C-alpha cells in the first residue's frame, strides 16, 4: 500500500515565502505601486506569521495586479522570478526529501496557502505532480484565460487545507484510512489542523509556536536548512 506524503511549501521546502517574494518581485518590476504595495505586502506577511491573516483580503490584494496583464506576460515574469528568486533558494536536502517519497511510491501532494499561479511552477520544479493551492479565478473559467483578480473556491489555508485535501482524496476514491501512513511536512503553526490529521506530522524548520507544540506532542522535528 502506498503512503501519502503532503508538503507545505513556504519555509518548509524553500527557505523563503514565495508569495511575499513575488510581491517584492512585482515591486521590483514596477508592476505595482512600490510604496503602497510593499507596505501592504509586509503587513499581510506579518499577519500570517501571527496567525491572524484575513486570507480573502490577502488573496484579492495579491491577485488584483495579475488581472491587468496577459497570461503570456505573466508567464514571462514568472519565468524570470523562478530563475532569479526561487531556483537559487532550493536546497538539495529539500529535493532529496521529496525524491525519497516519490521513489518509495508514495502519493505526493504540495498543499500550500499560496496561490496556484505562483506555486504551480515550483511544485513542478520539485517533481510534485499534484498541487493544492489557493485557486485563481479566470474570466470564463478556462485555465488558459485571463485572471479576474479574484480568488476561487475554498482557500487552502488552515482548516481549508483539510477540506481541500479530503476533497482531492475523495476524487481518487480514497480517505485517510486508505493509507497505512500519512505524512505532512510544515513549518507553520497555521498548519496544526492538518498536521493533526496525519499519522506522521513532521514540524519542518518550524516557527517557534509550532516547535513548542511539536515538542509537547512528541512530533518529529526536521531541519532542512541548517548549515554547518
C-alpha positions as CSV (number, residue, x, y, z in Angstrom):
1,X,0.0,0.0,0.0
2,X,1.4,3.4,-1.0
3,X,1.7,6.0,1.7
4,X,0.6,9.6,1.5
5,X,3.1,12.5,1.6
6,X,1.9,16.1,1.9
7,X,4.3,19.0,1.8
8,X,3.8,22.7,2.7
9,X,5.9,25.0,0.6
10,X,7.0,28.3,2.1
11,X,9.7,27.9,4.7
12,X,9.1,24.2,4.5
13,X,10.6,23.1,1.1
14,X,12.1,26.5,0.4
15,X,13.7,28.8,2.9
16,X,11.6,31.8,2.0
17,X,8.0,32.8,1.4
18,X,7.1,32.5,-2.3
19,X,4.1,34.8,-2.0
20,X,5.9,37.5,-0.2
21,X,8.8,37.3,-2.5
22,X,6.5,37.5,-5.6
23,X,5.1,40.7,-4.1
24,X,8.6,42.1,-3.8
25,X,9.3,41.0,-7.3
26,X,6.3,42.9,-8.6
27,X,7.5,46.0,-6.8
28,X,11.0,45.5,-8.4
29,X,9.4,45.2,-11.9
30,X,7.2,48.2,-11.3
31,X,4.0,46.2,-11.8
32,X,2.6,47.7,-8.7
33,X,3.0,51.0,-6.7
34,X,6.2,50.4,-4.8
35,X,5.4,52.2,-1.5
36,X,1.8,51.2,-1.1
37,X,2.1,47.6,-2.2
38,X,5.3,46.9,-0.3
39,X,3.7,48.2,2.9
40,X,0.6,46.1,2.4
41,X,2.7,43.0,1.4
42,X,4.7,43.3,4.6
43,X,1.5,43.8,6.7
44,X,-0.2,40.7,5.3
45,X,3.0,38.7,5.9
46,X,3.2,39.8,9.5
47,X,-0.4,38.9,10.0
48,X,0.2,35.4,8.5
49,X,3.1,34.8,10.9
50,X,0.9,36.0,13.8
51,X,-1.8,33.6,12.8
52,X,-4.4,36.3,12.1
53,X,-4.3,36.6,8.3
54,X,-7.5,37.6,6.5
55,X,-6.9,35.1,3.7
56,X,-9.7,36.5,1.4
57,X,-8.4,40.1,1.7
58,X,-4.9,38.9,1.1
59,X,-5.8,36.9,-2.0
60,X,-7.6,39.8,-3.5
61,X,-4.6,42.1,-2.9
62,X,-2.2,39.7,-4.4
63,X,-4.3,38.7,-7.3
64,X,-5.7,42.0,-8.4
65,X,-2.4,43.1,-10.2
66,X,-2.5,39.8,-12.2
67,X,-5.7,40.8,-13.9
68,X,-4.0,43.8,-15.6
69,X,-1.7,41.7,-17.7
70,X,-1.9,38.9,-20.3
71,X,-1.1,35.3,-19.4
72,X,1.9,35.5,-21.8
73,X,3.3,38.5,-20.0
74,X,2.7,36.9,-16.6
75,X,4.4,33.7,-17.6
76,X,7.5,35.6,-18.8
77,X,7.7,37.4,-15.5
78,X,7.2,34.2,-13.6
79,X,9.9,32.5,-15.5
80,X,12.2,35.4,-14.5
81,X,11.0,35.1,-10.9
82,X,11.8,31.3,-10.9
83,X,15.3,32.0,-12.3
84,X,16.2,34.9,-10.1
85,X,14.4,34.1,-6.8
86,X,13.1,30.5,-6.4
87,X,15.6,28.2,-8.0
88,X,18.6,29.7,-6.3
89,X,16.8,29.2,-2.9
90,X,16.0,25.5,-3.4
91,X,18.3,23.4,-1.3
92,X,19.4,19.8,-2.1
93,X,18.0,18.4,1.2
94,X,14.5,19.5,0.3
95,X,14.8,18.0,-3.2
96,X,16.1,14.8,-1.7
97,X,13.2,14.6,0.8
98,X,10.6,14.8,-2.0
99,X,12.6,12.3,-4.1
100,X,12.7,9.7,-1.2
101,X,8.9,9.8,-1.0
102,X,8.5,9.6,-4.8
103,X,10.9,6.7,-5.1
104,X,9.0,4.9,-2.3
105,X,5.9,5.1,-4.5
106,X,4.1,7.5,-2.1
107,X,1.2,9.6,-3.3
108,X,2.7,13.1,-3.1
109,X,1.0,16.5,-3.0
110,X,2.0,20.0,-2.3
111,X,-0.6,21.7,0.0
112,X,0.0,25.5,0.2
113,X,-1.9,28.7,1.1
114,X,0.0,30.5,-1.7
115,X,-2.0,30.8,-4.9
116,X,-1.7,28.4,-7.8
117,X,-0.2,31.0,-10.2
118,X,2.9,31.4,-8.1
119,X,3.2,27.8,-6.9
120,X,2.5,25.6,-9.9
121,X,5.9,26.0,-11.5
122,X,7.5,25.5,-8.0
123,X,5.7,22.2,-7.5
124,X,6.8,21.2,-10.9
125,X,10.4,22.0,-10.1
126,X,10.2,19.7,-7.1
127,X,8.7,16.9,-9.2
128,X,5.4,17.0,-7.3
129,X,2.6,16.2,-9.7
130,X,-0.4,17.3,-7.5
131,X,-0.8,20.8,-6.2
132,X,-3.4,22.1,-3.8
133,X,-3.1,25.8,-3.7
134,X,-5.5,28.8,-3.4
135,X,-7.3,28.9,-6.8
136,X,-7.3,31.9,-9.1
137,X,-10.5,32.8,-10.9
138,X,-10.3,33.2,-14.7
139,X,-12.7,35.2,-16.9
140,X,-14.6,32.4,-18.4
141,X,-13.4,29.5,-16.2
142,X,-10.9,28.2,-18.7
143,X,-7.4,27.6,-17.2
144,X,-5.7,29.5,-20.0
145,X,-7.9,32.6,-20.0
146,X,-7.1,35.8,-18.3
147,X,-7.3,36.3,-14.5
148,X,-10.1,38.3,-12.9
149,X,-8.0,39.3,-9.9
150,X,-10.2,37.3,-7.5
151,X,-9.8,34.0,-5.7
152,X,-12.0,31.0,-6.4
153,X,-13.1,28.1,-4.3
154,X,-12.1,27.2,-0.7
155,X,-8.7,28.8,0.2
156,X,-6.2,26.1,1.2
157,X,-5.4,27.9,4.5
158,X,-5.6,26.5,8.0
159,X,-8.7,24.2,8.2
160,X,-9.2,24.8,4.5
161,X,-6.2,22.6,3.8
162,X,-8.0,19.7,5.3
163,X,-11.2,20.5,3.3
164,X,-9.2,20.7,0.0
165,X,-7.0,17.6,0.8
166,X,-10.0,15.5,1.6
167,X,-11.9,16.6,-1.5
168,X,-8.8,15.6,-3.6
169,X,-8.6,12.2,-1.9
170,X,-12.3,11.7,-2.4
171,X,-11.8,12.4,-6.1
172,X,-9.4,9.4,-6.1
173,X,-11.9,7.3,-4.2
174,X,-9.7,7.4,-1.1
175,X,-9.8,8.6,2.5
176,X,-7.2,8.9,5.2
177,X,-7.8,5.3,6.3
178,X,-6.7,4.0,2.8
179,X,-3.1,4.9,3.7
180,X,-1.1,3.0,6.3
181,X,1.0,6.1,6.9
182,X,0.3,9.7,6.0
183,X,3.0,12.4,6.3
184,X,2.7,16.2,6.4
185,X,5.7,18.4,6.4
186,X,5.1,22.0,7.5
187,X,6.9,24.9,9.2
188,X,3.9,26.9,10.4
189,X,1.6,26.8,13.4
190,X,-1.2,27.7,10.9
191,X,-0.9,24.1,9.7
192,X,-1.5,22.4,13.1
193,X,-5.0,21.4,12.0
194,X,-3.7,19.4,9.0
195,X,-0.7,18.1,11.0
196,X,-3.1,16.6,13.5
197,X,-4.9,14.7,10.7
198,X,-1.9,12.6,9.5
199,X,-0.2,9.7,11.2
200,X,3.2,11.3,10.9
201,X,3.3,15.1,11.4
202,X,6.7,16.5,10.8
203,X,7.4,20.0,12.0
204,X,9.9,21.1,9.4
205,X,12.0,24.2,10.0
206,X,9.2,25.1,12.5
207,X,8.3,28.5,13.7
208,X,8.6,29.0,17.5
209,X,4.9,28.2,18.1
210,X,4.9,25.0,16.1
211,X,8.2,23.9,17.6
212,X,6.8,24.2,21.1
213,X,3.7,22.4,20.0
214,X,5.6,19.6,18.3
215,X,7.9,19.1,21.4
216,X,4.8,18.9,23.7
217,X,3.2,16.3,21.4
218,X,6.2,14.3,20.6
219,X,6.2,15.1,16.9
220,X,9.3,14.8,14.8
221,X,11.2,18.0,14.1
222,X,13.2,18.2,10.9
223,X,15.6,21.0,9.9
224,X,16.2,21.2,6.2
225,X,18.0,24.5,6.0
226,X,20.7,24.1,8.7
227,X,24.2,24.9,7.6
228,X,27.4,23.7,9.2
